[in-house]
Amino acid sequence: MLHDREEIRSFIAIELPEEAKEGLARLRKELERDEHKFVKWVDPGGIHLTLKFLGNIPSKRVAEITEAMKEAAQGVSPFHLEISGLGAFPSLKQVRVFWVGIGGEVDKLSSLQQSMDSALAALGFAKEERSFVPHLTLARIREGASPAERRSFGELVGSVTFVDKYSVDVEAINLMRSQLTPAGAIYSRLSMVGLRPLESAKKM
């Protein structure tokens, strides 16, 4: 049970199929090295495609945020994405974040993300300053890592051929809760909004 005054750390995301999570777990196993203590891996079971990070919100705002999600999803048909390709921010030579790319109907994904940003801006959430780059974060490099350590991890990533492609059929968007614990983040769904074309939206 959520209490009205409770603050919850939340974000809006697309959930991944189990097959994709298992594939990302295999990739992590392939790249994990005992000597790379400076790499902080994300639990593959908890990886989502994040559309908007909201930060800490009062739980009483869940309903209005869900309404904004419905507004953004109106007229958006379900679409298809593909998980493929590896990369890093800002680059493989100075890795801070290691990620897997997203392909497929990315134009529909970007359009949905922009609609979401606008609908949430009306509720007082700041619009994203950076352009939306769809990706799944697999690991972050710890702050104290040296340039040589960052470079060595980048070289390892660059040497791996990731040819697997995993399908993601996007039929809904989710408002998620993230609870930070010493063992890692625990995710739970607060609400879900289905995508539907405008025709069916009018009939509702």
N, C-alpha and C positions, 0 to 999 in steps of 0.2 A: 504493500500500500504506500502510495506517495502522499505526503502531507503538503498542504498548500504552500507552506513557508520553506519547504525543503529546496535546497539548491541542487540542481543536477547538471553534470557535465554532459553535454549532448552534441550530436551532429546528425546531419541528414546524409543517407548513404544508400547505395544499391548493394544488396547482399549477393554473394557469389555462390554458385553451385558447389556441392561437395567435391566433385571431380576436379574442379579448378583449385580448390584449397589443397587437395591431396597432391596435385602437380606442383604447386608452389612449395609444399613441404619437402618434396623430393629435390627441388632446386636448391632449397636452403641446405639440405643434407650434403649436396654436392659441393657447395661453396663454403661450408663451415670449416674453419681451421682452428686448432687449439691455440696456435700462436697469434691469432687475430682476436685478442681479448678486447680490443678497442671497438669491435663491431657489436652493436646491440640489435639483435634480431627481433622482428615482430613475429608473434605467434601466428603461423599460417591459418590456424582455425579461426582467428579473429580478424582476418584481413577483409576490409570492405572497400568499395569504390566510393570515396567520400565526395559528396557534392557541395557540402557547406558545413563548416565547423562553427557551432554556435557558442561554445564556451559554457560557462555556468549560467543556468537560467532557473528562475523560480518554477517549481513544478506546476503552479497554476497557469503558466503560459503554454503548456503542452497543447491545449485545445485550440488556441488561436494560431499556434505555429502549424498544427495539423491542417487547419483551414487554409492557411497560406500555401501549404504544400498541395492541397486539392486544387486551389486556384492555378498554381503553376503547372499542374499535371493535366488540366482540362485541355482537350483537343490534341493531346500527345498520344499517338498510337504506341503500343508495345514495339520495341525495336531490338536489334541484335548487335551484340558487341563480341569482340574476340580479344583474348589475352595473348599478347605475343611481344617478343623483343625485350631486351634489357637496356637499362640506361642509368644515369646518375645525375644528381644536381650537385654542384653546378657543372661538373664534368668528371670523366673517369680519371683524370690526372689529380684532381683534388676532391675526392668524394666526400660529401656530407650526408647525402641520402641516396640509397640504392633502390631502384624501382623496376617494375615490369610494366611494359606499355600496354595501351588499349587501342585496338583497331575496330573495324566494322563501321556501324552507322554513328560515327563520332559527331557528325553534324547535328543529329537529333539529340545526342547526349549534351552537347554544348548549348543547344537551344533550350533544353530543359533546365540546365544549370543557370542560364541567364534569366529565365522566367522565374526560377526559384529565388535568385538573388534579388530581383525587383520586388517580388511579393514580400520577401522578408525585410527589405529596406523600408517598406511601408510600416513595419512593426518596430522599426528602430535599430535593426541589425545593420551594421556597416556593410556596404557593398565591397566585394573583393577588389583589391587594387591591382593584383597581378592577373594576367590572363589565365584562363582555366586550361591546365595541361592534364588531361585524364591519365592517371597512373595508379598503381598499387604499390605502396611503400613496403619493401621487404626488410630493410635494415637501415639503421642510422649509425653514423660514426660518432663515437663519444667525443666530447669537446676537447679533451686533452690529447687527442691523437696527433702525432707529428705529421708533417707533410709527406715524409717517406712512408709512413704507415698508410696514409690515405692513398698514396700512389700505388703501393703494393697491393692493396685490396682492389683498386681500380684495374690493375693489370690482371688480377685473377678473374674478375668479372669479364674483362675483355677477351680472356682466353676461352671462355665457356660458350658453346654453341647451344642456344636455347631455341630449338626448332618446334617444340610443342605448341599447339594452339588450343585454347580452351574456349568453348562457346558460353556466352552469357546472354540468355534471353531476358531482357528487362521488361517486366510486366508491372512493377511496383517500385515505389520509393519508401524508405523507412526513416522514421525519427528514432535514433538510437541513443541509448544511455551508456556512458563509459564510466565504470567505477574503478578507480586506481587502487590497486592493492600491492603489497610487497611482492606477491607472486606474479604480478602483471595486471593488465586491464581485464575487467570482466564486462562483456557487452550484453545488453538486453534491449529488446525492441519496445519502444513506448507507443508507437502507432505506425500504421501502414496505409499508404494511399495507392490505389491501383491506377495504372495509366489507362486512358480510354479515349478513342477518337471523339471529335466534337459531336457527331451524330448521336452516339450512344449517351454522351454527356447531356444532351438536350432532353433525352427521354427520361432521365432520372428525376 
